[in-house]
Amino acid sequence: MEESSRPRPAFDGGLDRRRFLAAAGLTVAGTALTAVAGGPAQARAVRPRGGTAGPAVAAATGYRVPLDTVRHTRTWMAWPDNSGIWRTKLGGVQSNIALIAKTIATYEPVTMCANPASVAKARSMCGSAVTVIGDIPVDDCWMRDTGPVFRTDGAGGLDTVGLNFNGWGNHQNPHGNDALVAQRVAAYLGLPFTAAGLVAEGGAVETDAAGTLMATRSSIINANRNPGMSQAAIESALCAAFGATKVIWFPGIAGQDITDDHVDATSRFVGAGTATVQMPLASDTDAWSQDERQQYRTLTTSTSAEGTPFTVSRIQGPDYTLIRSTDPNFVGSYANYYLCNNAVISAQFGDTRADAAARAALARLFPGRTVEQLNIDYLGAGGGGIHCVTQQQPAG
């Protein structure tokens, strides 16, 4: 998930994703947060919790994960209701989820998964434009990480891949319901579902839909997700799942947030051969800021799967002395935007100059789309953003 330019303390069982949601009823596993150096040379099947083992995914001929810019059938979201996870933040986070859902619903259909006991409240807060269903139980709201990865074949075909969610390396428990969301959404839609040959999350991977992926080693090449797997095996499994041929790796930051540094709040693909990176203030020198600069340097010196250099733009991050939130672990990511039909849904944080600059940058990147900027401070204080809580279902 996210990263930002504000200095971050190491996790210590705090009440947000940056410092791990380890409140009453949750546990932090003692898994080593180290990169995997060895292991088998081939991808392996992973058994989804409560499901059946699938073969290591071989992308069906012509199937790949499309860009976010393609037309969507709907957006999938999940309704948080666990006070053991969110405690005093729950009401505020629910209000942010409802705001995001209602905003997206003005552009495309939204389906919200809620636990049966919370369906009525979710419907009341989200309004009639959002479809709330009680058929797919959830533990939390991070549909980007728990939902299925949809693939298209360019000829009307649609299938799904599950990334075998394991609570971000078993950092958050419970996650038993969330581990089954991907395959349950696929079943609800009547779509083919296959378990990928590795453990990862949707926010950990970006695709240009032309053969290139980008991700952080700290999140995916990590013993808490993929013990015993080599980088080559992980790359093979990722490429098979997403319909790609090349992975650009950033070092990332392990052990400082629940996701071990997801890519989707710093670096995003805009199109084939085109990317954007959120950058810190020049005066910021913390690990997250250095990570942002490293990602920018890597992208500007890399080539795509097609062998062409990338065109890389920048989105200036906020000044944390000027934002509304005073939470020391607040995540202020403009780059964690979500694309829906005819719009870009992004955040604003109260640094009026940076907010305006981010709006202008997104308008340049996605001409013809309306840029909506939302106050999602409760979600930001919980370590998340708009892309993290949404999952697009592309038209076939």
N, C-alpha and C positions, 0 to 999 in steps of 0.2 A: 504494500500500500504506500503510504506517503512518506515524503521527506520534505524538509524545509531548511531555511537558512538560520533559524534560531537554534542556539546550542541546546543539546538534549542530554539529560542525565541518563545513565544506564537504567534499564528496567529494574524495578524493585517491588513488583506486586501492586502498582498503582491502579487507578481506575480508568485507564484509557488504553488504546491500542499501542500508543507510543511506548508506554511503560507497562504494558501487559494488563489485560483484564483479569486480575487474580483476586477478585472479591470473594465473598462468601459463596461456597459452592463450586469454586473454580480451583484448578490446580495448574502449576507450571511444571512441566516435565523436566527432568534433569538430563535431557538429551544434549550431547555435546554440540555446540554451534560451530562446527568446523567444516570446511569444505572437504568433499570426498575426493581422495587422491587416487584411489584404485578401484578395482571391482571388475565385474564381468564385462566383456567387450560387446555384448549385445543387449538390446533393450529387453526388459522382462515384463511379464504381466503383473499387474497390481490388483489385488482383490479389494473392490470398494467395500467399505464397512456395511455389512448387512446385505451385500449384493453377491453377485457371482463373478468369478474371475473371467476377464476377457483376454483375448490375445493382445500382445503388444500391437497397438493400432497401426495398421498400414492404411494410409489415406486411400480411400476409394478413388479410382481413376477420375481425375478432374475435380475432386473435392478439395476445397481449401477454405480457411477462415477468411471471409471478405473484410474489406475496410469498414470502419464504422460509418463511413459516408454513404454506403448503399442504403436503399430504401428499406425501412423496417416494417414488419408486420405488427410488432408490439414491443414494448419494454417490460421486462420482468423485474420485480422488486420483492422484498421480504420485510415483514412487519416485526419489529423488535418488541418483545414483551417480558423479557427476563430481567427482573429487578436484581437478581443475584449478580448479573453481569453489569448492568448499567446503574443500579442503585439510584441515587438522587438525580442522575442525568437522564433517566428513562423518559420522563415526560417531555423534556426539551428535544431529545433525539427523535421521539415519535413525531413531534411537531415539525421537525426538519424533514423527516421522511415523507410526511404528508405533503409538505410544501413542494418537495421535489416531484412527487407523484402527480400532484395537481397541475404543476407547471408543464410537465412532459405530456400530460393527458390533453392539453390544448393543441398538441401537434400530432400525437399518435396514441393508439390504445395502450393502456397500462394494466398489467395484471399483477396484483399484489398477493403474495402467499402469506397467509396468517394462520396461526394456531386457532383451532375451532373456538376456544374461549375468548379470543381476541378479535374475531371477525367483525362483530358489531361495532366495537370501538374503532377499528381501522376504517370501516365504512363511514362512520360518523365523521372522523377527522379528515379522510381523504375526499369525501364527496362522491356524488353519483357518477362522475365521469371516470372514476377509477374502478376497475373490476377487482373485488376482493374475494379470494377463494380460500376455503378451509381444508382443501384436499391434500395440501402438501405442507406438513408441519416443519417448522424452522426453529433454530436456536437463536439466531441473530439476524442482522439486516444486511450482511455483506454479500449480496447476490452476485457481484462480479467474481468473487472467489469460489462461491459454492454452486452457482448455476452451471448449466451445460454450456459448452462452447459449440456454437452453431456453425455448420459448414455448408457451403453451397457448391453446386457444380456448374453454375452459369447457364443451366438449361431447365431450371425449375425444380431441380432436386435439392433436398434439404436433409441433413442428418445431424447428429450430435455426438460430442465426445465429452466424457467426464474426466476431470483431472485428479480424481481420487482424493478429495479434500480430507485432510487429517488434522484440522484445527491449527493450521500454521505450524506444523511440526509438533503437534500435541501441546502447544502453549496454552490453548484455551479448551477447557472442558466445562460443560458438556458441548459436544459437537456431533453427536450421533445423528440427529435429524439433519443437520446441515450436510453431513457426509452423504446423505441420500437424496439431497435436493436435485442434483443434476439428472440422475436417472429417473426420478419421479416426475420432473418437468417433461422429460422426453416421453415418458409413458403417458402422461396427461395429454400430450399433443399427438401421440401415436407415431412418433418419429423413431427411426433406428438410433440405438445408443450403443457406444463402445467405450470401455474403460481404457484410458491411455496407458502407456507403458512406463509411467513415472507418476510421482506425486508432485503437484504444483497447484497454483491458483491462477484464476483468470487475470488478476491484477499484476501477476508476476511476468507476463509475456505481452509484448507488442508485436504486431505483424504488419507488414506493408502490403500484404496480399499479392506480392509478386515474387515470393520466395525467400524473403528475409525476415528474421525474428530478432528481437533484442530483449535481453533479460539480465538480471544480476546473478553472479555466481553465488553470492551470499544467501540468496533465497532458495535457489533450486539445486545447486550443487552442494548440498548440505545434508549431513547425516541425519538430521531430524525429519527430512523428507525422503531422501533417496540413498539410504545406507548401502554401501558396497557397489554403487554404480559409478562408473567412470564418466568423465566429461563427454567422451565420445558416445557412450551408450545413452546418456541423457540427451545429447543433441539429436541422436537418431530418433529417440522417442518423441521429442518435441516436434521435430520436423514432420514426422509421420502424422502426429495429431493435428498439426496446423496446416499441413500441405505446403511445407516450405523446404528449402534446401540449405540454408545458411543461418547460423545464429551469431549475432554480435553480442559478446559478453562484456558487461561492466563488472568491476570487482564488487561493488556494493558494500554494505555494512552489516555484519552479522551480530545478532544478539542485542541490538539496541532498540528494536521495536518488535512487535509481535510477528510481523511478516518477514523479518530479516531483510528489509529494504526492497519493497516492490518498485518496479520500474514506472508504473503508470501515473505517478504524480510528479515525475521529473521529465521523462523523455517519452514522446509520443510520435508515432508515424502519422503523417498527414496524407501521404499518398506514396506511390511507388517512387523511391528515390528522394523523398521529402520528409523531413522530420522537424520537430520543434522541441526545445529544451527549456525548462524553467531555470533561471539563473539567480543566484543570491546577490545581495549587495556586495560591492567591492570590498567593503570593510569586514565582511563576515568570514571567519576563518575556522569555524567548527567543522566537525567531520561531515555533517550533512551538506554543508556548502562546498566542501572539497569534493564530495561525491558528485554533486551537480556539475561542477567544473570538469571533473574527470569524464563524466558521461558526454558532455559537449565536445571535449577534445577527441574522445574516441569516435564519436559519430562523424566529426568533421574530417577525420583521417581514414575512415572506413569506406569500403565499397559495398554495393548491394550484391545480391545473389546474381544479378545480371552483369556485374562488373563495373557499374557506374558509380562515381562519387555521389554522396548525399548532399542535397541542399538543406542546410540546417538553419532555422531561425531561432530567435530567443524570445521567451516571455519573462519579463522582469518580475521576480517575486516581491512580496510586500515587505515593507519595513516593519519589523515586529514591535518597534517602539510606538507605532502609529495605529496599529490595529485595535479593534474593540476588545478582543479577548485578552485577559491577563493570565490565562492558564499557561503555565510554563512548558506544557507539552503540546500546545496548540499547533495543528498542522494547517498551514496556509498555502494550499496548492491551487493555483489557477490552471495548471496543466492537467489536473484531474477533472477536466471538463467531460461532459457527455454529449455526444452527437445524437440527435433524433431527427425525425423528418422535418426539414426546413428550419432547424434551430440548433444552437449551441447552448447547452445549459452549464453555466459555470458559477463560481462562487465570487463573492466580494467580502472583504474583511474589515473595511473601515479606513484603510489607508487610501484616501480618495484619489490621490495621484496614481498610485499603483493600480487601483481598481479600474480607473479610466484607461490606463495604458494597456491593461490586460484585455479589456473589452475591445479596444482598437486592434490589438494584435490578433485576437480571435476573429474579428470581422475581416481582417486582411487574409487570414488563413482559410476562411470558409466564406467566401463572398456569396451573397444571395441568401444567407441564413440569418435569422434573427438571433442576436446574442442576448440571452437572459442571464442576469447575475443575481444570485440568491444569497441571503444571509443564512448560512448553515453553521453558525458558530457552535451550536451544541455538538453537532457531528464532528466539526473540526477539533473541538476539545476532547472528543473521544478517539481522535487519531484517524479520521476518515474524511472522505470527500464524495462528490456526486458520482464520479465514475465507479467508485468502489461499491456503491449500493444499487447499481443498475446493471442489467444485462440485456443487450439487444437481440431480438429475434429477427434476422434479416429475411426479406422476401426471397423466395427461391430463385 
